[in-house]
Amino acid sequence: MLYIFLLDRKEKGRDWRETVPAFFGIDFNHQPERARRVYDSHLARANWLMNVPSFALMYRMTPYL
């Protein structure tokens, strides 16, 4: 579900600095490089998963769950 939430927040234009503390517990003000690296790597994985048919289907069905 983490990847679905990341994609959803990105699609809605949410700032990545809001997402990092909420999902990964990293304080952007104290560890900005780590925060960005963690966010970018997880978002890249989420985007890659969109190429997996079962994940892409689940992502599209999320509003109905």
URUR-V738020 format. One record per backbone hydrogen bond with DSSP energy under -1.0 kcal/mol. NH is the residue of the N-H (numbers start at 0). CO is the residue of the C=O. Records with the same first field share a line. If there is no record, write none. Layout:
NH: CO + CO
This chain:
4: 0
5: 1
6: 2
7: 3
8: 4
9: 5
10: 6
11: 7
12: 9
13: 8
17: 14
18: 14
19: 15
21: 17
22: 18
23: 19
30: 26
34: 30
35: 31
36: 32
37: 33
38: 34
39: 35
40: 36
41: 37
42: 38
43: 39
44: 40
45: 41
46: 42
47: 43
48: 44
50: 47
51: 48
55: 51
56: 52
57: 53
58: 54
59: 55
60: 56
63: 60
64: 61
